Structures are given as C-alpha cells and as structure tokens.
Amino acid sequence: MTSTQTSRGADERDLLELQRSHGGALLRFLLRLTYGDRQRAEDLVQETLVRAWQHPEAFEAPYESIRPWLFTVGKRLAIDARRSRLARPAEVSDRLLESTAAHGDPTERSAAALDVREAVRTLSPEHRAVLVQIYFRGLSVHEAASALGIPAGTVKSRSHYALRALGRSLPGYPDGVR
C-alpha cells in the first residue's frame, strides 16, 4: 500500500488499482456463486471492495496477492446474502390475484375485469409496467427486470407495492389483503 493511505482506509488510487487488477476475476467468481445474477454479483464486488477499503491491513498481508482475501470476503458476503434472502418471506404475494373472481357468471367476471382494469390504471406507470410483465405476460422477476431495464430487486419491490395498492383499491376485498 502507498504512503498516501488514510487512517480510515485505503487510498482511492489503491482501490482503483485493486478494481483494475482483481475486479474482473472477482466478478466472474461471484457470478458463479450467484447463479449468473449479474446485478447481485456486481453488488457483491462493490461490497467486497468497500471491505478492502475499510481494512487496509489486508493489503499488508504476508501473501504475494490480495486476491485470496478478496475471494474469501466475496464468498462470505454471497453466503450471507443468500441466507438473508432465504430467511425472509416471499416478497410478492399471489393472494390478491388468486382471490379475483375467475369462475361463475360471465357478468361477474366482466365486472371484476373492469374493476381490476380500473384499479390497474390508478397505479403509477412504473408499478403498472412491472405487473404487466409479471402477471399478464407471465415473465419471471429476472425476465421482467431485463425487459424493463431495471434491477430484479426493483421489480420485486414495485410488484409488492403495486399489489398492496390494488388490494386497497379493489372493491369487495378485505382490508387484510395487502
């Protein structure tokens, strides 16, 4: 490490060099750990580099390269992120769409379709676009993210809030559907 380090962390030039020298290999490694989820892998690379900035002693390790340290930190971050995701309940619920009138009299189905159409119109364009991709075109979260050019996490969040808004605005639905 250079003499321009601060007591808080590595110098910006050191981090740029670290990114240049090891960022590509670290990204490829993390892409394998995230099953090809580029957005998640890039986030993990960024977090790994932040950890390197916070721990300048890693630059002074007795090894010839910091790469093993970076890979270890990246792997641990990937494991922690996966465990965290698995521990959370599903972010998007299908309860609202399952509870819509799908059977019965054609008049009821038509009225329900009009109610849903009107409720969907009240959503923001961003929320509406996500629901169209996931529920009307049948795309997965990652496919919808790719089609819309936004991260998968944003698709999940927008669909969650859009479904909550629909639950509040559709007549005849209980307040608990949110």
CORWOUR-V290430 format. One record per residue. RES is the residue in one small letter. BURIAL is # if it has 9 or more other C-alpha atoms within 8 Angstrom, else .. Layout:
res->RES burial->BURIAL
res->RES burial->BURIAL
//
This chain:
res->m burial->.
res->t burial->.
res->s burial->.
res->t burial->.
res->q burial->#
res->t burial->.
res->s burial->.
res->r burial->.
res->g burial->#
res->a burial->#
res->d burial->#
res->e burial->.
res->r burial->.
res->d burial->#
res->l burial->#
res->l burial->.
res->e burial->.
res->l burial->#
res->q burial->#
res->r burial->.
res->s burial->.
res->h burial->#
res->g burial->#
res->g burial->#
res->a burial->.
res->l burial->#
res->l burial->#
res->r burial->.
res->f burial->#
res->l burial->#
res->l burial->#
res->r burial->.
res->l burial->#
res->t burial->#
res->y burial->.
res->g burial->.
res->d burial->.
res->r burial->.
res->q burial->.
res->r burial->.
res->a burial->#
res->e burial->#
res->d burial->.
res->l burial->#
res->v burial->#
res->q burial->.
res->e burial->#
res->t burial->#
res->l burial->#
res->v burial->.
res->r burial->#
res->a burial->#
res->w burial->#
res->q burial->#
res->h burial->#
res->p burial->#
res->e burial->.
res->a burial->#
res->f burial->.
res->e burial->.
res->a burial->.
res->p burial->.
res->y burial->.
res->e burial->.
res->s burial->.
res->i burial->#
res->r burial->.
res->p burial->.
res->w burial->.
res->l burial->#
res->f burial->#
res->t burial->.
res->v burial->#
res->g burial->#
res->k burial->#
res->r burial->.
res->l burial->#
res->a burial->#
res->i burial->.
res->d burial->.
res->a burial->.
res->r burial->.
res->r burial->.
res->s burial->.
res->r burial->.
res->l burial->.
res->a burial->.
res->r burial->.
res->p burial->.
res->a burial->.
res->e burial->.
res->v burial->.
res->s burial->.
res->d burial->.
res->r burial->.
res->l burial->#
res->l burial->.
res->e burial->.
res->s burial->.
res->t burial->.
res->a burial->.
res->a burial->.
res->h burial->.
res->g burial->.
res->d burial->.
res->p burial->.
res->t burial->.
res->e burial->#
res->r burial->#
res->s burial->.
res->a burial->.
res->a burial->#
res->a burial->.
res->l burial->.
res->d burial->#
res->v burial->#
res->r burial->.
res->e burial->.
res->a burial->#
res->v burial->#
res->r burial->.
res->t burial->.
res->l burial->#
res->s burial->.
res->p burial->.
res->e burial->.
res->h burial->#
res->r burial->#
res->a burial->#
res->v burial->#
res->l burial->#
res->v burial->#
res->q burial->#
res->i burial->#
res->y burial->.
res->f burial->.
res->r burial->.
res->g burial->.
res->l burial->#
res->s burial->.
res->v burial->#
res->h burial->.
res->e burial->.
res->a burial->#
res->a burial->#
res->s burial->#
res->a burial->.
res->l burial->.
res->g burial->.
res->i burial->.
res->p burial->#
res->a burial->#
res->g burial->.
res->t burial->#
res->v burial->#
res->k burial->#
res->s burial->#
res->r burial->#
res->s burial->#
res->h burial->#
res->y burial->#
res->a burial->#
res->l burial->#
res->r burial->#
res->a burial->#
res->l burial->#
res->g burial->#
res->r burial->#
res->s burial->.
res->l burial->#
res->p burial->.
res->g burial->.
res->y burial->.
res->p burial->.
res->d burial->.
res->g burial->.
res->v burial->#
res->r burial->.
//
